[in-house]
Amino acid sequence: MAEKKPIVLQRADPCAYLHTDGYYYFTGSVPGYQTIEVRRAKQLDQLQDCERVTVWHAHADGPLSELIWAPEIHYINGKWYIYFAASDDAEVRDAKHHHRMFVIECDHESPMTADWQEKGQIVTDQDSFSLDATVFEYQSQLYYLWAQLGPTVPGNSNLYLAKMANPWTLTGKEMLLSLPEFDWEKIGFSVNEGPAVLFGQDKIFITYSASATDEHYAVGLLWADLGSDLLDGYSWHKSEQPVFKSSQKNHLFGPGHNSFTTTADGKQNVIVYHARPYDNAGIEGDPLDNPDRHAYAQTFSWDQKGFPDFGEPGDN
């Protein structure tokens, strides 16, 4: 089998959005973690060599100065938004001064410009380590879905869900949606992070990533029936096993922090994810300091019960 080719090299936490203009807009964590870059192309496999713009730079100091992670691009009510996480200066970084979530806005027709405005921090009930936000609309209501450290919950991060008053402000109650509970979610670190939303025929699905960012990193699945109250914890169900994990057969390891899009003709669903083409045996130090998590994309099908069947990384 031929080796799976990345759609973008060295871009972890990939987000690909197919807009009405026929372009895929792509964001991901840029090595060095000091900038946010937007790319666009008419095909996913053209994103490596395509038009690109650096739309935002980290500040010289303060809470927006370090470790710019996991930017996600969204188009909401005629404007562009990028949600991302940023950290404070290394000199003061600890459990209190660490990653928080922020958003920038662009009101141009195209996001391929440096003219973006900072809308500030996404403020949550608990002021703690938080990152990996995504947004989605359900029953004409905008929702915010993110990962955050719960000081009273053992582990590194859990998933939370809340309604939004506007694209930069939460409103109402915040619900603890999922926490690391199964063994496969707690290898190296106890983590639920990197959520992404997928609508099926009669269900809403949320994928998320768990464990340390090495070959043990894998994707889990939550779901609720369409029409249910998403802020009622009893609406949600959780798979006890990962639904997308390292493939020894295809030499892709630690898949995760995915997004969803479709083929250009809209006929097939596509999962866009990062992975390494090797395991961590040869990596010295923190795997996060190694930039070789590349962005990959592949189509997937649905099983007879209406659940996504992602197969293995590299299957197509």
Legacy VTK file of the C-alpha trace (Angstrom):
# vtk DataFile Version 3.0
C-alpha trace
ASCII
DATASET POLYDATA
POINTS 316 float
0.000 0.000 0.000
1.260 3.483 -0.896
2.022 5.742 2.027
-0.811 8.105 2.912
0.033 11.617 1.760
-0.720 14.543 4.102
-2.868 17.393 2.810
-0.708 19.848 4.802
2.669 19.126 6.374
3.357 20.014 10.013
-0.101 21.305 10.854
-1.559 19.710 13.957
-5.147 20.385 15.071
-6.397 20.879 11.491
-9.648 22.630 10.678
-10.979 22.584 7.103
-14.148 24.496 6.211
-15.796 24.381 2.763
-17.397 27.775 2.113
-20.144 28.696 -0.348
-17.523 30.252 -2.650
-16.151 26.775 -3.382
-12.947 27.198 -1.386
-11.717 25.103 1.497
-10.405 27.404 4.226
-7.825 25.736 6.448
-6.260 26.537 9.808
-3.999 24.539 12.116
-1.335 24.965 14.765
1.724 26.571 13.150
5.103 25.299 14.462
6.614 27.855 16.818
3.076 28.599 18.028
3.313 32.359 17.403
1.000 32.952 14.441
-2.379 32.086 12.945
-2.368 31.252 9.256
-5.311 30.777 6.873
-4.962 28.804 3.646
-7.465 28.249 0.872
-7.772 25.936 -2.120
-10.504 24.424 -4.270
-9.472 20.875 -3.355
-8.227 19.429 -0.079
-5.163 17.942 -1.743
-4.175 21.410 -3.008
-3.828 22.935 0.467
-0.115 22.189 0.808
0.828 24.527 -2.053
-1.803 27.237 -2.145
-2.649 30.795 -1.246
-1.991 31.529 2.432
-2.056 34.552 4.727
-0.780 35.100 8.250
-3.815 36.781 9.778
-2.658 37.303 13.382
0.563 37.402 15.431
1.054 36.674 19.117
1.555 39.624 21.428
5.001 40.467 22.757
3.900 39.588 26.293
0.832 38.871 28.366
-1.915 36.249 28.029
-1.801 36.240 24.203
1.962 35.836 23.856
2.786 32.132 23.930
1.736 28.701 22.600
-0.934 29.728 20.089
-2.781 26.455 19.627
-5.568 24.929 17.563
-7.099 27.840 15.618
-10.514 26.998 14.135
-12.121 29.062 11.379
-15.905 29.521 11.252
-18.346 31.653 9.242
-21.191 32.974 11.404
-23.880 35.476 10.421
-21.888 36.925 7.559
-18.579 37.290 9.419
-15.487 35.147 9.882
-14.294 34.018 13.290
-11.184 32.148 14.416
-11.239 30.545 17.860
-7.876 29.672 19.388
-6.032 29.123 22.659
-3.088 31.170 23.915
-0.894 31.144 26.984
0.756 33.686 29.244
4.493 34.343 29.449
6.627 31.374 30.434
7.905 33.274 33.490
4.442 33.289 35.081
2.917 30.215 33.475
1.355 27.806 35.958
-2.083 26.324 36.604
-3.497 29.851 36.901
-1.548 31.570 34.121
-1.824 29.117 31.292
-4.011 28.604 28.241
-7.240 30.506 27.838
-9.554 30.751 24.827
-9.812 33.769 22.517
-11.535 34.773 19.288
-10.789 37.164 16.422
-13.302 38.480 13.859
-13.139 39.515 10.197
-15.987 41.235 8.343
-14.403 41.024 4.881
-15.998 38.830 2.236
-12.816 36.766 2.225
-10.813 35.872 5.355
-7.578 36.030 3.365
-6.552 39.319 4.940
-4.611 40.528 7.961
-7.525 42.793 8.905
-8.861 40.820 11.869
-10.138 42.314 15.105
-9.555 40.829 18.545
-12.882 40.200 20.295
-11.183 39.081 23.496
-11.242 36.076 25.778
-14.120 33.635 25.867
-14.970 33.855 29.546
-16.218 30.693 31.265
-17.561 30.134 34.774
-14.292 28.663 35.974
-11.064 30.588 35.325
-8.756 27.673 34.521
-6.742 26.019 31.738
-8.979 25.876 28.656
-8.536 25.300 24.941
-9.756 23.569 21.743
-13.042 25.375 21.263
-15.461 24.779 18.426
-18.870 26.289 17.669
-21.977 24.922 15.963
-25.622 25.830 15.371
-28.468 23.621 16.583
-32.163 24.538 16.466
-31.241 28.140 15.530
-29.042 28.452 18.624
-25.265 28.892 18.579
-23.353 26.563 20.929
-19.795 26.613 22.232
-17.962 23.349 22.918
-14.533 23.267 24.541
-11.982 21.507 26.782
-11.148 22.789 30.246
-9.469 21.763 33.444
-11.985 21.229 36.233
-10.194 21.908 39.539
-12.466 19.441 41.362
-12.200 16.765 38.647
-9.082 14.541 38.575
-7.243 14.768 35.262
-6.100 17.336 32.733
-9.197 18.416 30.786
-12.893 17.656 30.309
-15.428 18.700 27.682
-17.983 21.426 28.379
-20.957 22.772 26.423
-22.851 26.079 26.612
-25.088 28.353 24.552
-23.734 31.603 23.117
-25.314 35.047 23.234
-23.068 36.038 20.314
-19.916 34.536 18.745
-17.717 35.775 21.621
-19.972 35.514 24.694
-21.390 32.501 26.537
-24.819 32.609 28.131
-26.717 30.423 30.581
-25.494 27.273 32.231
-22.338 25.417 31.309
-22.640 21.648 31.199
-19.882 19.147 31.911
-20.308 16.918 28.866
-17.538 14.327 29.158
-14.525 13.508 31.304
-11.768 10.906 30.974
-13.176 7.725 32.512
-12.011 4.789 30.397
-8.466 3.410 30.453
-7.820 4.382 26.815
-8.597 8.043 27.677
-5.983 8.200 30.429
-2.713 6.964 28.918
-0.003 9.482 29.800
-2.553 12.197 30.563
-6.241 12.068 31.493
-7.611 14.106 28.623
-10.796 14.833 26.710
-10.057 17.591 24.174
-10.269 18.616 20.516
-14.048 18.207 20.041
-15.721 18.331 16.618
-19.402 18.177 15.673
-20.974 15.960 13.015
-24.673 15.816 12.139
-26.077 12.446 11.097
-29.509 11.487 9.821
-31.136 11.420 13.251
-28.283 12.117 15.674
-25.723 14.731 16.518
-22.241 13.312 17.094
-19.242 14.778 18.862
-15.802 13.329 18.334
-13.026 14.179 20.782
-9.429 13.186 21.422
-8.003 11.518 24.514
-4.703 10.508 26.191
-1.236 11.936 25.611
-0.249 13.354 22.214
1.743 10.282 21.165
0.736 7.015 19.510
-1.858 6.522 22.275
-3.828 9.593 21.170
-7.192 8.420 19.819
-10.684 9.633 18.959
-13.797 8.929 20.999
-17.474 9.458 20.221
-20.470 11.042 21.961
-23.974 11.261 20.538
-27.475 12.551 21.210
-30.744 12.271 19.310
-31.654 15.204 17.090
-34.430 17.162 18.773
-33.156 16.487 22.284
-32.026 19.113 24.796
-28.247 19.259 24.396
-27.794 20.796 27.856
-29.515 17.842 29.500
-26.774 15.394 30.408
-29.176 12.481 30.002
-29.451 13.267 26.269
-25.862 12.143 25.690
-24.256 8.734 25.228
-20.592 7.769 25.017
-18.703 4.984 23.295
-16.618 2.885 25.667
-13.988 2.322 22.967
-12.145 4.687 20.620
-13.576 4.995 17.113
-10.360 6.137 15.374
-6.903 5.147 16.602
-3.329 4.462 15.492
-2.938 2.242 12.456
0.124 0.013 12.489
-0.961 -1.282 9.091
-0.952 2.171 7.494
1.885 3.637 9.610
-0.164 6.531 10.997
0.011 7.106 14.733
-1.854 9.240 17.251
-4.725 10.415 15.047
-6.885 13.077 16.547
-8.025 16.650 16.981
-10.102 16.329 13.866
-12.612 18.463 12.008
-15.299 17.499 9.499
-16.061 18.691 6.002
-17.293 17.164 2.735
-15.889 16.479 -0.690
-16.125 19.466 -3.033
-19.303 18.056 -4.609
-20.890 17.605 -1.180
-21.536 13.908 -1.755
-19.165 12.371 0.814
-18.234 13.210 4.374
-14.564 13.795 5.154
-12.664 13.578 8.424
-9.618 15.856 8.612
-7.182 14.888 11.369
-3.561 15.040 12.399
-1.235 12.083 12.860
2.434 11.174 12.754
3.841 8.760 10.151
5.838 7.064 12.948
5.387 6.298 16.626
7.127 8.135 19.442
10.043 5.749 19.919
12.457 8.099 18.160
11.226 11.339 19.717
13.276 12.907 22.476
11.567 15.167 24.976
8.005 16.455 24.774
6.172 15.137 21.680
4.465 18.553 21.432
7.841 20.072 20.551
8.103 17.784 17.524
6.320 19.404 14.536
5.728 16.216 12.540
2.032 15.903 13.187
0.694 16.363 9.672
-2.866 17.034 8.497
-4.602 14.188 6.664
-8.054 13.789 5.145
-10.157 10.785 4.196
-13.753 10.002 3.365
-15.862 7.836 5.640
-19.144 5.959 5.520
-22.099 5.314 7.838
-23.171 2.014 9.332
-26.694 0.568 9.361
-27.469 2.237 12.696
-26.580 5.669 11.341
-23.215 5.949 13.100
-20.043 7.145 11.350
-17.562 4.451 10.379
-14.164 6.118 10.119
-12.140 2.969 9.413
-8.415 3.309 10.080
-6.185 6.308 9.445
-4.813 5.985 5.919
-7.522 3.686 4.575
-8.201 6.006 1.611
LINES 1 317
316 0 1 2 3 4 5 6 7 8 9 10 11 12 13 14 15 16 17 18 19 20 21 22 23 24 25 26 27 28 29 30 31 32 33 34 35 36 37 38 39 40 41 42 43 44 45 46 47 48 49 50 51 52 53 54 55 56 57 58 59 60 61 62 63 64 65 66 67 68 69 70 71 72 73 74 75 76 77 78 79 80 81 82 83 84 85 86 87 88 89 90 91 92 93 94 95 96 97 98 99 100 101 102 103 104 105 106 107 108 109 110 111 112 113 114 115 116 117 118 119 120 121 122 123 124 125 126 127 128 129 130 131 132 133 134 135 136 137 138 139 140 141 142 143 144 145 146 147 148 149 150 151 152 153 154 155 156 157 158 159 160 161 162 163 164 165 166 167 168 169 170 171 172 173 174 175 176 177 178 179 180 181 182 183 184 185 186 187 188 189 190 191 192 193 194 195 196 197 198 199 200 201 202 203 204 205 206 207 208 209 210 211 212 213 214 215 216 217 218 219 220 221 222 223 224 225 226 227 228 229 230 231 232 233 234 235 236 237 238 239 240 241 242 243 244 245 246 247 248 249 250 251 252 253 254 255 256 257 258 259 260 261 262 263 264 265 266 267 268 269 270 271 272 273 274 275 276 277 278 279 280 281 282 283 284 285 286 287 288 289 290 291 292 293 294 295 296 297 298 299 300 301 302 303 304 305 306 307 308 309 310 311 312 313 314 315
